Amino acid sequence: MIMGQVLKGIAVAIGQSLAHGVVVPGLIEFLNASPTAFHAVDEAKKRLVAAGYEQVLEREDWILEVGKKYFFTWNYSSIIAFAIGKKYVAGNGFHIIGAHTDSPCLKLKPVSKVTKGGYLEVGVQTHGGGLWRTWFDRDLTVAGRVIIREAKNGSGSVSYSHRLVRIKEPIMRIPTLAIHLDRGYNDEFMFNTENHLLPVLATSIKAEINKNGAADGSGNSSGQTNGKNGNERTTTNSSKHHSLLLQLLANQIGCEPDDICDFELQACDTQPSIIAGARKEFIFSGQLDNLCMSFCSLMALIASSSESSLEDETGVRMVALFDHEEAGSNSAQGAGSPLLINDMSRITNSFDPASKALIASSSESSLEDETGVRMVALFDHEEAGSNSAQGAGSPLLINDMSRITNSFDPASKALIASSSESSLEDETGVRMVALFDHEEAGSNSAQGAGSPLLINDMSRITNSFDPASKALIASSSESSLEDEDEDETGVGMVALFDHEEAGSNSAQGAGSPLLINAMSRITNSFDPASKALIDSTSSESSLEDETGVRLVALFDHEEVGSNSAQGAGSPVMLDSLSRITDSFGPDSKLLEKAIQRSFLVSADMAHALHPNYMDKHEDNHQPKMHGGLVIKHNANQRYATNAVTSFIFKEIAAKHNLPVQEFVVRNYMPCGPTIGPILASGVGIRTVDVGAPQLSMHSIREMCAIDDVMHSYEHFKAYFQEFSHLDAKMTVDV
């Protein structure tokens, strides 16, 4: 027995050593290839494609299969990847890791051209809460994406595309002021981010020489895209940006400067990421927050979706990498968007056999001679006896039949016997008491008033008494639309919201789900449930026993709050869950069940104990380098961790002999939020906030331990492999 344990230990050590030799160098390669969120998504995409993941498009219908692996991008700065278990059925849970792709940086302004004192400078704006003093005296360049114009096969027409660009050599620098000109410089390094944080590109005289050379033909780019000519172009011209910068970009892309229509660029450090330290135990790099967690979660998903690992999985494994976390997450690509929930819904609705059978039997010709109504009824609570408002013992079916009948014969209303108690005889509505948690901490949690609990409950009650499918819309439009442009394929809309002056966070404000609900209802009016039949064959053996969906979501804009189309505050996550669910069963109740069976790991780097500032950490919560992932707690819901979610994550660590640490801030110190509370409150999903410990967070150069990279990767992989089995043993809301 002892010999067996020794051999097992040796095998584990060998496995960890092999993984160490792949994961850490892979992270260094990923960091060096990802100066921006766009490049990070591009690198993630390459790795997913190489691992057999198939790309799906948000603007198209999804046809998903169990045992298969998929991904999609949003704005090319957020990416969601998921692996569907071979034992997955619609309504099962999603096992998600969410991270973000953005880091604090200096982004070029829409008009970046600044000339003063004989220098060409580049106007920039701060993204997120960076330690901007660390950007002085660094060798900088630019990277990002450029929108260019391209001719189409000599036809005279043009197309537009975005190209990723990165000038590798240093071209800019933000110089500090000499100590001789400000003797108080060392006492307190004060600067103005508008006036003093301007990179120097060149001197005016040398730039003029370059311009004259270009005019003579000596400065032409090596290639060109042959867009439209002259003043017919929409161009990012030299009145907005230095012609020298535009020429450098054109040379890099292989086009003419006038073919550059617009760009989204940021200043970047040119010093590469390296393994360093006297014992080679650290990683010195920029953007560890949060590309380290993005990479580890992505590679854990790929590793956990190998041929045999999905055999027993009943859920969906998923990674979501959002943009704009550093800016607040409130964007279409941020964690505050409905991306995740929509994705969960689409996946769930793709897998419902009864609904697919109904759809398959309801083609135009198959109903020609039908004199009745074909119906599928999907009830809840059968395992508990069906005696609930959503169960087969409720009046749902008879009410639905009555309403359908009455739609075609309004005069012969059917009398429905009432079995209500006398106190409700004259009641026309629903009386309800809702007791929410976390009001004192802002209500932004999965159990708080800011979550979708109330609206979901109202929806489920309403749908229990009116689950009828949408009525067919007559194609005879009113005369006002008879001359509508025949090429118009969309819907023109004006939305006038209330309460903008008070923050828009009301049932009538722009922060409510009014717009997305309206878009959903309009869409459903024209395509109520035409989901394609899904062939369950040819799935990989790694998903054989998987009953869920494994998912990784990498969001943009976390550093600026996540409130963007690519951020965690956007509908990306909700959209993803919705669309995945929809692919297996177009029933909104399935998604609601799936959310309650799901789990999210919010992965964002954590603060390691600083040896020179030890008083900044609470005495009993001092995360150390090499100590494993840090579970973050905050009573005011700045982190979404609770006792249940923390226990689950620690239990997984214990089973796999992985170290884990815990962290809270001192009571008098502020606490920066992650995408965790945004997704927990926006989707209503159980969440734990974790991260690998690091030093110098938000500096242009940060540091972490290579052991913690491995701990993160192994912990995330174990989470994907173990969660379904562990969650089946948990009993909470019963």
N, C-alpha and C positions, 0 to 999 in steps of 0.2 A: 504493500500500500504506500509506504514511504517512497519507494522507488518510483511508483506511478506519479506521486505528487511532484517529485523532482523532475521527472520527464515532462510533466505538464508545465511546470514552471519554466523549464528550458524552452519548450515549444512557444510559450507565451512571450518569453524574452526575445526569441528569434523573430517571431512575428512582429513584435513592436519595433525591433531593430530594422527589419525590412521596411515597415511602414514609415519609420523615421527617415529612412534614406530616400523615400519618395515624397512624402508630404512636405517636409521643411524646404527642400530644394524647389519643390513645386510652388510653394508660397512665395519664395524669393523671385522665381520666374514670373509669377502672376503679378506681384507688386511692381516689378520693373517694367512690365508691359502695360500697366494700367495707371497712367497719369491722371485720367479723368474717369468719371462714372461711365461715360460712353465706351471707353476702352475696356473698363472692367466688365461690362456686359458683353462686349465682343469676345473677350477672353473666356468668360463663362460659357458663352454660346459654343465656342470651339470645343471646349472640354465636354459639353453635353452631347454634341453631335458625334464626337469620337466615341462616346460611351453608348451610342445607340438611341439617343433621345430624338424624337421627331418634333419638328416645329409646327405649331398650329397658329392661326392668325385670329386676333380678336374680332376682326370685322367679318369673319366667315363662320359658317356653321361648323361645329365640331363633331366628328365621328370618332369616338373613343372606344378602346377595347381593354378588357381586363388583362393584366399582365404586361401592358405596354407602358412606355415612358414618353412624356411630352414636355414641351416648354413653349413659352411665348415671351416676347419682349414688349415693353411699353415705353414709347419715346426713345427707345434704345438706351435708356438710362436705368430702367428697372427690368427685372427678369423674374419669372416664376417658372419653376420646374417641378414636375410631379411624376411619381411612379404609382400605378394603380395595382393593388394587390390582386392576386389570382382568385382570392375568395371574397373579393369586394362585391357588395350589392348596394344599390341606391339607399341612402340613409345611414350608411356606416360612416365612421369618423375620418377626419383628416389629421395627420400627424405632421405638424408644420414647424419649420424653423424660419423665422423672419429676421432679416438683417438689412443693412443699408449700404449703398454704394458710394455715397458722397462723403467728402471730408472738407474741413475748413480750407478755404482757398481764396485767391484773388481773381475775380472774373473780370474780363475786359468789358468796359462800358459800351453801350450802343454807338456812342461817339467817343472813341478812345484817343483821338489825336490831340496831343498837348505839346506845345512848343514854347520853351522859355529859357532864357539865359544861354542861348546857343546850343541847347540840347533838344533832342526829340524824346519825349516821354510818353508813356502809355497809361491812359486813364483806366483805373480799375475800381471795382467795388468789392467790399468784403462779403464773403459767403460764410455764414456761421460764426461761431465764437472762437476764432483762432487766436493763438498767441502771436500777434502780428509783429512783435519786436523780433521774433526769431526769423522773420523774412528779410531782415536787413543784411546786406553783405553776403547774400547767397547768389550762386550762379544759376540764373533763371532762364527758362524758355517758355514757349506757349504750346498748348495742345488743346484738342477739343474736336468739334465737328464743323464742317463748312458746307453750306448749301451752294451747289454749282449748277450752271446751265449747260446742257449738252445737246448737240444737234442729233437728229434721228435719221441716220442713213442717207444724208444728203437730200432729204425730202423737204427741207425748209422749216419743218416743225421742230420744236424743242421739247425736252423733258428736263425735270429737275430732280436731283438726288442729293443725299447727304454723304459726305466722305469724312472718315476719321483722319485727323492730321496730327502730327507731332514733329516739331523741329527738335532734333536730338541735341544739337550743340547749344551751349549757352549763348543767348543773344541779349539778355537784359540783366540789370542789377539795380537794387535799391541801396544806394550808398548811405552810410551813417554820417553824421556830422562830426568833424574832427574835435577831439577833446579841447583843443586850444581855443575853439570858437564858442565853447559852452562849458565852463569849468564845473558846472553842476550836473553834467551829463551822467557821471558815475553814481551820483547820489540818488537820482531819480530819473530814469530814462522816459521822458515824456515826449509824445509825438502826436500829431493830428493825422488821423487816417485819411483824410481828404487831401491834405496839402503835402504831407511828408511821405506817404506810402505810394510813391509813383516810381515805377521802374524806368531806368534810363535805357533807351534803345540804341541811340547813336548821337553823334554831334551833328548839328545842322549842316556844317560844311561838308562832311563826309557823305551825308545823305544826299546833298545836292549833286555831288560828283556821281553818285550811284544813279540818280534820276537822269542826269545828262547822258550817262552811258546807256541807260535803257532807251532813251529817245533816239540814240544813234543806232540802236539795234543790238548793242552788245549785252543788254540785260534781259533778252527774251528768255522765256522759260523753255525747258527742254521738250515739252509737249503741249498740246492745247486741245480744248474740247469743242472748238468751232461752234460756239453758240450764235445768237443773233448779233447783228452788227450795230455799232454806233449807239445813237441815242434811243434805240428801241429797247435797250436792255434796262432791267432793274438791277442795279449794281451796288455793291458795297464799295463806294468810290473813295478817292483820296481826300475828299472834303470831310469825311468822317474818320478815316484811319490813315495812318502814314502810308504813303505809297511804297516805302521800303518794306514795311511789314506785309502788305498785300503781295508784293513781289516774292518775298520769302515763302509765303503760303502757297502761291501759285506754282513756284518751283517745286515745292514738296509734293503737291497734288498732281502736277503735270497738266496745267491749264494756263490760260491767260488771266491776269488780274481782273479784267472786266467780266470774266465768266463767274467770278465769285459774287453771288447774290447776297449772302448774309453769312454770319458765323456765330458760334457759341464757343468762345475760347476762355482759357484760364491760364494764369501764370503757374509754372511748375518748377520744382527743384530738379536739377540735372544730376545730382549725386545719387548713385544707384543704391538699392537696398542690399545689405550684406549681413552675413553671419559674423559676429564679432565678439569681443571680450577676451580676456586673457585665457579663458577656458573654452572659448567658442560656444558660449551658452546663451548669447543674446542675439536678437535681430535688431539692427539699427536701420530705420527706414522712415519714410514719410507714409502717411495714410494708413498706418496700422489700425487706427480707428476710422473706418471699420472694415477695411478690406481683408484683414486677418480673419474676422468672424465670417465674412462672406465666403471666403475661400474654404475655410474649414467646414462650414455647413454644406457647401456645394459638393465638396469631395466626399463628405460623409454620406450624402444622398446617393451619389454615384456608386460608392462602395457598398452601400446597403441595398442596392437594387441590382446586384449581380444575379447570375443565373439561378442560384438556389435560395437566395435570401428572401424572396417574395412568395415562396410556396405557401406558407401558412398565414400570410398577411391578409387581414380582413378589411383594412382601411386604405387610405391614400396617403403616401408619404410625399411631403411637399417642402420646397424651399422657396421663399419669397424674398427677393433682394430689392428693396425700395430705394428710391431717390429722395433727396430733400429732407432727410432726417435732421441734418444740421441746421436747416432753416425752418423747422417746425412740422414737417410732414404733411402740410396742408396743400397738396397739389394733386394733379391727376395721376402722377407717378409716385405719390407719397403714401405712407401707411395710413393716412387719414382718408384716402379715397376708398371707393367700394370695390377696388380691384380684387381683393382677396375673396370677399363674400360672393361676388359675381362668379368668380372662377369656381368656388366650391359648389355653387348652385348649378353651373353648367355641367360639371363633372357628375354630380349626383343625378341630375335629370337625364343624363345619357344612359343610365343603367336601370331602367325599370321595365321588366319584361311584360307586365300587363299593359302598361301604357303603349309600349312599342307594338304589341299585338293589336291593340285597338287601332293605332295609327295605320298599321300595315293593312288592316281590313277595311279601311275607310277611304280608299282611293275613289276617284270620281266615278268610274264605271261600276265599282262594287256596290254602290248605293242606289243605282238606277231603279231597281225593282224592290228595294227595301221599304216596307210599310211601317216598320217600327223604329225604335231608337236603340242604337248600340251603345253600351255604357261600360266603363270600368270604374269600380269604386274601391279605393285604397283606404282602408280604415286603420286607425291606430289602436293600441292597447289590446290586441287579440290575446297576447300572452297573459294578460291580467284579467281576462274575463269579458272584455269588450264593453263593459258597462261604464262608459264615459261619454262626454260630449263629442268625442272624436271616434268612438267605437261603433261597431256594427249594431250594438243595442240602442243607439241613439236614433232620433228621428231624421238623421241626415238623408238617408236614401229616399224615404217617403216625401220629405220636403223637396228634394231635388226633382223627383218624378212629378210632384205637384206643380212646381214652378215651370218645368218644361212643358207639361200639359197645358197649363194656363197661358203659356206664351202663344199657343196656337188655338186656344178656345177661351178667350177672356171672360165670356159670359157664364160659362159653367165652372165657376170657382169650386174647388173641392174643399169640403169642410174637414179641417184637421183637428182631431180630438185633442183637447188640452189636458195634460196630466200635472199641471203646475199647482203649487200650493196656493191657498186662497189669497195670501199676501201679494202674490204676483199676478193676480187675475187681470188687472188693468194695466200692468206694466208693459210698456212698449220697447224698453231698452234693456240694458245689462247693468246691474249694480255691481260695483267692484271696489275692492280695497287693495292698494298696492303699497307694500312696505319695502322700501329700497334701503340698501346698505350704502355706506361711504359718503353720505351727504356732507359730513363735516370735513371730508377730504376732497370735495369738489365734484363728487358723483360720477367721475370718469373712470368707471371700472365695469367689469362684466356683470356686477350685481347692482350697480348704481343707476340713478335716474337718467344718466347720460347714455346708458346702454340701450339697445333695441328691445329690451325685455317687454316693455309695455306695448309697443307697437306690434311686436311679434305675437303677444298674447291676444291683443285685439284682433289681429289678422287671423289667428288660429280659431278663435271663437266665431268670428264672422264667416270664415270659410267652412266651419263645421255646419253652418245652416244655409250656406249658399256656395257649395263647391262646384257650381255649374260651369261648364266651359263657356268661352266667349261666344256671343251671337255672331252669326255671319253678317258681314257688312256689305250692303248692296253697292254695286259698282256704279250706280247712277249718281254721279257727283252733281253738285249744284252748278248753275250756269256760271257762277263767278269763277269756277275753276276750269271751265270748258276750254279756255285758251291758254291754260297753264303750259309752260315750257315742257315739251315732250321729253326733253333730255334730263329733266329734273327728277332725281331718284331719291331725294331726301325729304325732310320735313322742315319748313321754315317756322321758327318759333320765337316769340318774345316772352320773357319771364320777368314780371315785375314783383319783386319781393318786398316785404315789410321789414321793419326793425333793423335796417342797415346802420342807422345812427347809434343803435344800442348794441351793436356787435353781431347781428344776424343770427344769433343762437336762439331761435324760437321756432315754434311749429309753422310760422308763416315766413321765416327768414331764409336767407340763402344757405344757411348752415343746416337746414332741415333736409329730409329726403324728398321734398316736394318735386324737384326737377327730375331726379332719377326715377321716381315713381311715375311721373307723367310720361317720361320717355318709355318706361317699361310698359305702361298701359297702352300707349299708342302702338308700340311695336307688337304687343300681344294681340291687338285688335286685328292686325293684318297677318299674323302668323301664330295662331294660338298654341299649336303643339306638334308641328310637323317634324318630329325627330326621326332620324334615319335608323333603320335596324342595324344593330351592332353585331358584327361577327366575333364570336368569342374564341375563335381558333387562332392558331399560330402565335400564341402568347409565349413569352419566355418563362422558363421553369423557375426563375428567381422570384416570381410573383405567385407561384402556385397556391400557397396557403395564406397569402396576404388578403385581408378582408377590408383594408382601408386604402387611403391614398397618401403617399408620401410626397411631401411638397417642400420646396425651398423658395422663399420670396426675397429678392434683393431689391430694396426700395432706394430711390434717390431722395435727396433733400432732407435727410434726417437732421443734418447740422443746422438747418434754417427752419426747423419746426415741423417738417413732414407735410405741410399743407400745400400740396401741388398735385398736378395730374399724375405725377410719377411717384408721389410720396406715400407714406403709410397712412396718411389722412385721407387719401383718395379712395374711390370705390374699387380699386384694383383687387384687393384681397377678397372682398365680398363678391365681386364679379366673378373671380376665378372659382370660388367655391360654388357659386350659383351655376356657372356654366358647366362645371364638371358634374355637378349633381343633375342638372338638366339633361346632360347627355345620357343618363341612365334612368331617368324617370321624371317627366315634367309635372311634378307635384310639389308645390311650395312647402307642404308639410314635411317632405323628405329632407329638405335642406335644414329646416328647423331642428329636426331630430339629429341630423348630421353634425350641426354646430355643437349641440350638447354632448356629442360623443367625441368631439375633437379636442386637440391640445396644441398650444402654440409655445414654442421656445423663442423668446425675443433675445437675440444674440448681439450684444453690443459691448465693446471693450470696457474693462473695469479699472478702477484706480488701485494700483499696488501701493503698499506702504513705502513712503519716501524716506530714506535714511536721514536726510537733512531736515525734514519737516515732519517728524513723527507725531507732533501734537495735532496735526490736521486730521488724524484718524481717531475714531472712537476706540477706547482701550481694548475692548473685547472683539472688535471687528477690524482686523488689520490684515488684509489679503497680502500674501507673499508671492514673490516670483517662484516658479516651480511648484506652487501649491494647488494647481488645478483650477477649474472653472469657478468663478465667484457667483453665488446666488445673491441677488440684490433685493433688499427689503426696504419699504418706505410706507409708514402708516398713513401718509397723505396721498397714497396712490400715484406717486411719481414713478414708481415701479409697480408692476401688476402682480407680483408674487404674493401668494397666500400660503397658508399651511398645507393645503392639499397639493398645490402645484409644486411647492418646495419639496414635500415628502416624495412625490413621484420622481423628481429629478435626482434626489439624494439616493433613493432606493436603487435606481438604475446604476448610479456610481458604485454603490456598495456591492452590487452583484458582479461588477466587472473590475473590482479592485482599483477604482479610479479616485484620486483625491478630489475633494470639493471644499470650498470655503464660503463664508457668508459675510455680508457687508451691509452696514447702515451708516448714514452720515451722522455727524454730531447734530444735536437738536437745533443749534443756533446757525447751522450752515445750510445754504440753499442746496437743492438737489436737482440736477439737470435730468429731464425726463428722457425716456427712450420711446421707440415705436410701440413698446409693450402696452402701456395704458391706452394708446390710441386705437390699437387693434382690439384690445379687450373690450373697450367701451363701444367701439364701432361695429364689431361683429358679434360680441357676446360670447367669446370663446375663453376657455380656461387658459391662463398664461403664466409662465414663469420668466422672469428677467435674469439673464446670466451674461457673463463675459469673461474673457481671459484678462488677467491683471497686466497692466502696463504702466510705464512712467512717461512723463513728458507729453501727456495727452493734449492734442490740438497744437503742439509745436510743429514746425516744418520737418523736424526729425524726432521720431519717437523711438521707444525701445520696449521690447518684451522678451520673454524667455522662450527658447525653442521647445523646452519641455512642455510649456503650457499650450503651445500650438498643437503638440501631439495629444495632450490631455483633452483639448477641445475637440479635435477630430475624432478621437476614440469615444468620447462621451456622446457626441452628436450621433455617431454611427450606432452606438448601443441604444440610444433613444429610439431611433428608427426601428431597430430590430426588436426591442423589448416592449414598447409602449402598449401594443394591442393586448398582450398577455397580462401585463401589470394592471392596465385599466379595467380589465374584466373582473379583477378582484376588488376594485374600489367600490364602496357604497357610501354615497353622500346624500343626494337629494331624493330620498325615498322615505 
